[in-house]
Amino acid sequence: MDAILKEAKPQEVDRLLLQTKHFTEDEAEHRDEIVIGYFGKEGISRIVDSVVDEIVSHPLSHPPAMLDVGAGIGTFTVPIASRVRARWPSSKFYAMDLTPAMLEVLTRRTNGITPFVGLAESIPESIEQARSHVEVPRTFDFVVSTLMLHHCPDVKKVFLSFQEVLEPGGRAIVVDLCEHQFVEFREEMGDYHLGFKPSEIEALARETFGDVSVEKLPKMCSCSASGRSADLFICVMTKS
């Protein structure tokens, strides 16, 4: 963890430590229930469907390697991996998160996904740190991020980090919140951004990727289960 935090800006270290403390103490053992409380089981299924559709529609001549950035306890990682393996049984899956306690829960759930600690803004450096302990490739066919981006101050740096670890022709798939007014999410879920305008995300993505698409997901993927509704978007970025 200390080595990973050295990659962060000095002014961000305290925030990252507080964020890690929040997820360790408040969410690690209950993340599934928290996410279901906001999106409902049907909403989670639609998110998984949207990500899997983007993966299986991408032409590949080999079983893919996929990295989930901000995987947490695997609420989305596990069902996505299961669905993709139904198509490509030899696919490889890796899960990166800044919170070791989250990854410990993921490890208890499955041994089919390789976890390691890392920072979304510094994925290549995080991989190099991890390779001294576990077998992790340096590049991937897919990078996936589900409901993680709004925790990151520097979105542009996250997108550049995605691009650096993708194979040529590889695809990054991001699902996150559209702009909303629920300031209490900062306290409840450790959010940094109150969502994003899809046009804002598209503009940032195009600074790094030439091929970008951003769309809103169906309304049933909103946070209606909590009585507060915030739309979601899916951003797909393909490396040239």
RODO-2510 file (C-alpha; in nm, 4 decimals, decimal comma):
residues 240
     n   res          X          Y          Z
     1     m     0,0000     0,0000     0,0000
     2     d     0,2768     0,2477     0,0902
     3     a     0,4462     0,1888    -0,2447
     4     i     0,1187     0,2507    -0,4285
     5     l     0,0512     0,5750    -0,2420
     6     k     0,3931     0,7052    -0,3438
     7     e     0,2496     0,7286    -0,6967
     8     a    -0,0201     0,9719    -0,5777
     9     k     0,0169     1,3473    -0,5513
    10     p     0,1168     1,4480    -0,1939
    11     q    -0,2040     1,6498    -0,1490
    12     e    -0,4106     1,3434    -0,2440
    13     v    -0,2536     1,0919    -0,0045
    14     d    -0,4674     1,1927     0,2941
    15     r    -0,7828     1,1701     0,0849
    16     l    -0,6866     0,8250    -0,0442
    17     l    -0,6160     0,7049     0,3089
    18     l    -0,9552     0,8324     0,4253
    19     q    -1,1233     0,6699     0,1268
    20     t    -0,9514     0,3390     0,2011
    21     k    -1,0539     0,3666     0,5673
    22     h    -1,4159     0,4282     0,4619
    23     f    -1,4284     0,1241     0,2348
    24     t    -1,2491    -0,0947     0,4882
    25     e    -1,4668    -0,0047     0,7866
    26     d    -1,8018     0,0730     0,6242
    27     e    -1,8322    -0,1291     0,3049
    28     a    -1,5924    -0,4219     0,2632
    29     e    -1,8176    -0,6846     0,4211
    30     h    -2,1445    -0,5279     0,3006
    31     r    -2,0696    -0,3915    -0,0446
    32     d    -2,3152    -0,6185    -0,2269
    33     e    -2,6028    -0,5152    -0,0006
    34     i    -2,5121    -0,1458    -0,0376
    35     v    -2,5046    -0,1621    -0,4179
    36     i    -2,8290    -0,3618    -0,4314
    37     g    -2,9846    -0,1002    -0,2040
    38     y    -2,9059     0,1726    -0,4561
    39     f    -2,9632    -0,0074    -0,7851
    40     g    -3,1687    -0,3187    -0,7105
    41     k    -3,0853    -0,6643    -0,8454
    42     e    -3,2426    -0,5848    -1,1809
    43     g    -3,0324    -0,2710    -1,2172
    44     i    -2,7150    -0,4659    -1,1388
    45     s    -2,8092    -0,7268    -1,3995
    46     r    -2,8593    -0,4573    -1,6611
    47     i    -2,5194    -0,3058    -1,5824
    48     v    -2,3548    -0,6474    -1,6147
    49     d    -2,5426    -0,7112    -1,9412
    50     s    -2,4241    -0,3774    -2,0829
    51     v    -2,0590    -0,4464    -2,0024
    52     v    -2,0675    -0,8056    -2,1265
    53     d    -2,2343    -0,6992    -2,4522
    54     e    -1,9449    -0,4606    -2,5210
    55     i    -1,6916    -0,7350    -2,4481
    56     v    -1,8410    -1,0192    -2,6511
    57     s    -1,9203    -0,7916    -2,9478
    58     h    -1,5527    -0,7001    -2,9817
    59     p    -1,3844    -0,9253    -3,2422
    60     l    -1,1047    -1,1320    -3,0890
    61     s    -0,9110    -1,4321    -3,2158
    62     h    -0,8087    -1,5428    -2,8660
    63     p    -0,9525    -1,5697    -2,5130
    64     p    -0,9241    -1,2219    -2,3590
    65     a    -0,7434    -1,0958    -2,0523
    66     m    -0,9554    -0,8464    -1,8579
    67     l    -0,8706    -0,6060    -1,5767
    68     d    -1,1429    -0,4644    -1,3515
    69     v    -1,0220    -0,1357    -1,2008
    70     g    -1,1843    -0,0529    -0,8685
    71     a    -1,3289    -0,4017    -0,8500
    72     g    -1,4094    -0,3884    -0,4794
    73     i    -1,5422    -0,7223    -0,3575
    74     g    -1,6355    -0,8276    -0,7098
    75     t    -2,0040    -0,7293    -0,7130
    76     f    -1,9768    -0,6757    -1,0887
    77     t    -1,6459    -0,8516    -1,1581
    78     v    -1,7679    -1,1992    -1,0642
    79     p    -2,0835    -1,2070    -1,2818
    80     i    -1,9039    -1,0391    -1,5727
    81     a    -1,6237    -1,2972    -1,5546
    82     s    -1,8758    -1,5812    -1,5384
    83     r    -2,0610    -1,4570    -1,8454
    84     v    -1,7442    -1,3950    -2,0482
    85     r    -1,6032    -1,7357    -1,9565
    86     a    -1,9190    -1,8933    -2,0965
    87     r    -1,8029    -1,7510    -2,4314
    88     w    -1,4254    -1,7901    -2,3854
    89     p    -1,3547    -2,0541    -2,1150
    90     s    -0,9815    -1,9756    -2,1071
    91     s    -1,0269    -1,6033    -2,0388
    92     k    -0,8107    -1,4493    -1,7664
    93     f    -0,9490    -1,2024    -1,5110
    94     y    -0,7711    -0,9612    -1,2808
    95     a    -0,9160    -0,7295    -1,0163
    96     m    -0,7424    -0,4150    -0,8924
    97     d    -0,8560    -0,2037    -0,5975
    98     l    -0,6952     0,0407    -0,3561
    99     t    -0,8586    -0,1264    -0,0531
   100     p    -0,6975    -0,4574     0,0525
   101     a    -0,9995    -0,5459     0,2690
   102     m    -1,2218    -0,5366    -0,0376
   103     l    -0,9902    -0,7705    -0,2273
   104     e    -0,9790    -1,0091     0,0691
   105     v    -1,3562    -1,0493     0,0417
   106     l    -1,3255    -1,1018    -0,3341
   107     t    -1,0655    -1,3741    -0,2753
   108     r    -1,3055    -1,5548    -0,0417
   109     r    -1,5731    -1,5472    -0,3110
   110     t    -1,3708    -1,6950    -0,5963
   111     n    -1,0255    -1,8184    -0,6886
   112     g    -1,0874    -1,7550    -1,0586
   113     i    -0,9950    -1,3852    -1,0453
   114     t    -0,6464    -1,2608    -0,9546
   115     p    -0,6607    -0,9601    -0,7192
   116     f    -0,3957    -0,6972    -0,6545
   117     v    -0,3764    -0,3568    -0,4846
   118     g    -0,3465    -0,0559    -0,7132
   119     l    -0,4303     0,3046    -0,7920
   120     a    -0,6527     0,3852    -1,0934
   121     e    -0,4399     0,6856    -1,1913
   122     s    -0,1234     0,4691    -1,1917
   123     i    -0,2146     0,1258    -1,3255
   124     p     0,1212     0,0444    -1,4955
   125     e     0,3113     0,1292    -1,1762
   126     s     0,0612    -0,0672    -0,9674
   127     i     0,1089    -0,3702    -1,1919
   128     e     0,4857    -0,3544    -1,1539
   129     q     0,4463    -0,3491    -0,7748
   130     a     0,2023    -0,6422    -0,7907
   131     r     0,4234    -0,8560    -1,0153
   132     s     0,6642    -0,9128    -0,7274
   133     h     0,3839    -1,1038    -0,5506
   134     v     0,1412    -1,2374    -0,8135
   135     e     0,1401    -1,3160    -1,1843
   136     v    -0,0201    -1,0194    -1,3622
   137     p     0,0227    -0,9249    -1,7294
   138     r     0,1311    -0,5764    -1,8240
   139     t    -0,1393    -0,5334    -2,0886
   140     f    -0,5015    -0,6452    -2,1322
   141     d    -0,7637    -0,6842    -2,4020
   142     f    -1,0257    -0,5173    -2,1837
   143     v    -1,0165    -0,2739    -1,8943
   144     v    -1,3479    -0,2409    -1,7097
   145     s    -1,4496     0,0151    -1,4479
   146     t    -1,7945     0,0008    -1,2876
   147     l    -1,9050     0,2761    -1,0486
   148     m    -1,5438     0,3640    -0,9667
   149     l    -1,4678     0,6752    -1,1704
   150     h    -1,6587     0,9172    -0,9450
   151     h    -1,4116     0,8314    -0,6668
   152     c    -1,1149     0,9597    -0,8746
   153     p    -1,0135     1,3290    -0,8731
   154     d    -0,8154     1,3160    -1,2005
   155     v    -1,0347     1,1463    -1,4617
   156     k    -0,8025     1,2378    -1,7479
   157     k    -0,5137     1,0623    -1,5733
   158     v    -0,7317     0,7544    -1,5156
   159     f    -0,8165     0,7365    -1,8874
   160     l    -0,4491     0,7716    -1,9798
   161     s    -0,3696     0,4925    -1,7327
   162     f    -0,6317     0,2715    -1,9035
   163     q    -0,4796     0,3443    -2,2432
   164     e    -0,1305     0,2545    -2,1244
   165     v    -0,2293    -0,0993    -2,0202
   166     l    -0,4517    -0,1851    -2,3171
   167     e    -0,3369    -0,3961    -2,6087
   168     p    -0,3652    -0,2261    -2,9505
   169     g    -0,7311    -0,2553    -3,0424
   170     g    -0,8179    -0,3162    -2,6773
   171     r    -1,1293    -0,1673    -2,5247
   172     a    -1,1921     0,0230    -2,1991
   173     i    -1,5502     0,0105    -2,0706
   174     v    -1,6645     0,2516    -1,8007
   175     v    -2,0043     0,2581    -1,6310
   176     d    -2,0699     0,5418    -1,3899
   177     l    -2,3156     0,7995    -1,2595
   178     c    -2,4479     1,0901    -1,4604
   179     e    -2,4401     1,4269    -1,2889
   180     h    -2,6690     1,4420    -0,9821
   181     q    -2,7362     1,6589    -0,6756
   182     f    -2,7045     1,4055    -0,3923
   183     v    -2,4233     1,5653    -0,1927
   184     e    -2,4774     1,3069     0,0829
   185     f    -2,3134     1,0490    -0,1466
   186     r    -1,9780     1,2021    -0,0517
   187     e    -2,0301     1,0855     0,3067
   188     e    -2,2323     0,7697     0,2395
   189     m    -2,0135     0,6227    -0,0355
   190     g    -1,6891     0,8191    -0,0312
   191     d    -1,7704     0,9892    -0,3636
   192     y    -1,5409     1,2622    -0,5005
   193     h    -1,7526     1,3685    -0,8008
   194     l    -2,1313     1,4054    -0,7984
   195     g    -2,1481     1,2152    -1,1247
   196     f    -2,0552     1,3458    -1,4695
   197     k    -2,2136     1,4974    -1,7764
   198     p    -2,1804     1,2397    -2,0586
   199     s    -2,0512     1,5163    -2,2884
   200     e    -1,7805     1,5954    -2,0305
   201     i    -1,6716     1,2311    -2,0172
   202     e    -1,6666     1,2043    -2,3970
   203     a    -1,4488     1,5131    -2,4282
   204     l    -1,2019     1,3837    -2,1681
   205     a    -1,1915     1,0385    -2,3283
   206     r    -1,1191     1,1845    -2,6722
   207     e    -0,8044     1,3487    -2,5363
   208     t    -0,6598     0,9978    -2,5019
   209     f    -0,8655     0,7685    -2,7273
   210     g    -0,9629     0,8268    -3,0889
   211     d    -1,2592     0,5882    -3,0878
   212     v    -1,5072     0,6829    -2,8135
   213     s    -1,8795     0,6313    -2,7575
   214     v    -2,0851     0,7477    -2,4585
   215     e    -2,4505     0,6590    -2,4023
   216     k    -2,6959     0,6749    -2,1159
   217     l    -2,8127     0,3373    -1,9861
   218     p    -3,1835     0,2533    -1,9564
   219     k    -3,3777     0,4240    -1,6792
   220     m    -3,4087     0,1033    -1,4776
   221     c    -3,0373     0,1388    -1,4012
   222     s    -3,1054     0,4450    -1,1860
   223     c    -3,0812     0,4509    -0,8064
   224     s    -3,4576     0,4209    -0,7670
   225     a    -3,4244     0,1458    -0,5041
   226     s    -3,2959     0,4087    -0,2589
   227     g    -3,5627     0,6633    -0,3472
   228     r    -3,3004     0,8786    -0,5241
   229     s    -3,2650     0,8551    -0,8986
   230     a    -2,9375     0,9167    -1,0812
   231     d    -2,8926     0,8019    -1,4402
   232     l    -2,5933     0,5976    -1,5500
   233     f    -2,3797     0,6178    -1,8624
   234     i    -2,1548     0,3709    -2,0400
   235     c    -1,8377     0,4954    -2,2082
   236     v    -1,6506     0,2652    -2,4485
   237     m    -1,2985     0,3637    -2,5552
   238     t    -1,0947     0,1660    -2,8091
   239     k    -0,7186     0,1946    -2,8368
   240     s    -0,5871     0,2531    -3,1872
***
